[in-house]
Amino acid sequence: MLAAIDIAKVDAIVKQYPDPADSLIAVLQDVQDAYGYLPESILLRVSSLSGIPAAALSGVATFYAQFRLTPPGIYQILVCMGTACHVNGAGTVAEAVEEALGVQAGVTTADGLFSWEKVACLGCCSLSPVMMVNGRVYGKLTRERVREVLQAIREEALKHAPGGDS
């Protein structure tokens, strides 16, 4: 069961902007920074506080790829699709991540552990192909190495979960 979302932070965010409609993207970025994503209840609160129609907020939030409408996973994976990574097998890395997690890019796994996305460049060209998991870079990846990394992360997470072996 999902915990209730504390809406107190959104009030302070919206109050920072004299005309939220003129700063809508910045407002939504700040809200997403505070909550990790843009929950529907929070978008409705922004609408109520700012006078911006909820449909307009939803339109902006769904138009720009930077905004998430679902909670991200505990482990956020970025798969580099830049030129060096592309040439060296980024497509295979992305396929391996999708297969290992059972979800497409932009989707969070049912257990809430992982979410992943393809990004333009991680700036680690000499290590290509690469992926980043919560800021840690994994380079020179193969399909098998992707599976190993994700399995190790999953095992570690389960070990430290309530009822785990820790």
N, C-alpha and C positions, 0 to 999 in steps of 0.2 A: 504494500500500500504506500502511495506517495505521501510524503509529509506536506503539510500546508505551507504555502509560500508566504513569507513575510513581505508585505507590501510597503513597509515603512521606508525602505531605501528609495523607492521610486518617487515618493513625495519630495524628498530632498533634491533628487536629480532634476526633476522637472522645474522646481523652484529656482534652480541655477540659471535658467534660460528665460530672459524677459519675454521673448516671443518664441515659444517652442516650435511653432510651425516653420519659422525661418531657419531653425537649427535642427530639423527633424532627424537627420542622419546622425548628428552628434548626440542628440538625446537618446536615440536607439542604441548607439555604440556604448554610451555610458550605462544604460540599463543592462545591456548584454554583459558588460564588464562586471556589473554588480551581481548578476544572477547566473551568469554562465551561458544563458540563452534568453530568448524572449518568450516567456510563458504567456499564454492567452490572458490569464487574469491580470498580468502586469500590463499588457497592451491595452486592456480595457481600462485600467487605472490611469495610464498615460492619456488615453482618450478623454476620460472624465476630467482630469486635472487641466488638460491643455485645450480642450474644445476641438481637438482634431478628430474627425470621424474615425472610428475603429477600422472601417474599410480602407481608409487612406493609409493608416499605420500598417495594416496587413499588406497592402499593396507595395509599400516601400520595403517592408521586412522580407517579402517573398521575391522581390525584384533583385535585390543585391545579395550576391553569394556570401558576403561576409556575415550575414545574420543567420542565426540558428533558431528554429522554432521548437526544437526538442532538446532535452538535456544531453550534453556531450558525455561520452564515456569517461570513466576514471582515467583511462589511458587513451590519450589522443595521439593518433598516428598520422603523420604527414608523409606522403609518398612523393618524392621529387619527380617531376616530369620534364625538367629542364633539358636543354640540348644534350649535355654530356650524359646525363642519366638516360635520356631517351635512346641515344646511340648505344649505350652499354646495357640496356635491358630493363628500363623502367616499366615497360608494359608487362613484362614477366613478373616483376616485383608487385605491381598493382594486382595482377591476377592472383598471385600467391596470397596476398593479404586478403583479398575477397574470398578466396577459397578457405583460408584458415579461419576466418571470422564468420563466414556465412552471411555476410551483408555487403551491400554495395557501398561505394564511396558516398559519404554524406549521411550514413545511417549508423545508429548506435546499436550494438548487440543487445539482445533481449535481457542478458544478465547485467547490463549497464557498465560492463568492464571496458569495452572498447568502442571508439568511434574513429573513423578514418576519412581522410580526404586526399585528393590529388592536388598538389600545389605546383606553381610555375618553376620555382627554384629555391633550394635550401642553401645555396652557396657553398656546397661541399663537393665541387666538381671532381676534385682529385680522388674522391672516394666513391665515385659513381659506379653503380646505381645506389642511391641511399634512401633511407626512411628515417624519420625522427619520431621517437616515442617520448612524450612529455619532456621534450628538450634534449634528449639523449640521441646522438646520431649513431646509426648503424650503417656501415658502408660496405662496398664490394659485395653486395647482396646477390644471392642466388635464390631460386625458389625454395630449396631445402633450408637455407640459412634463415629465410623469412619465417618459415614454419617453426624452426628451432627457437628463434627469438620470441615469437608470440607465445609459444607453448611455455617457455621458461617464465615469461611475465605472468601468464595465466596461473601457473603452478604457484608462483610466489604470492600472487594476490590471494589465491584460495587458502594458502597456508596462513596468511595473516587475517583472513576473514573471521568474523564471529563463528565459533564452532570449529575453526581450523586447528592446525597442529601447533600453533605458536604458543 
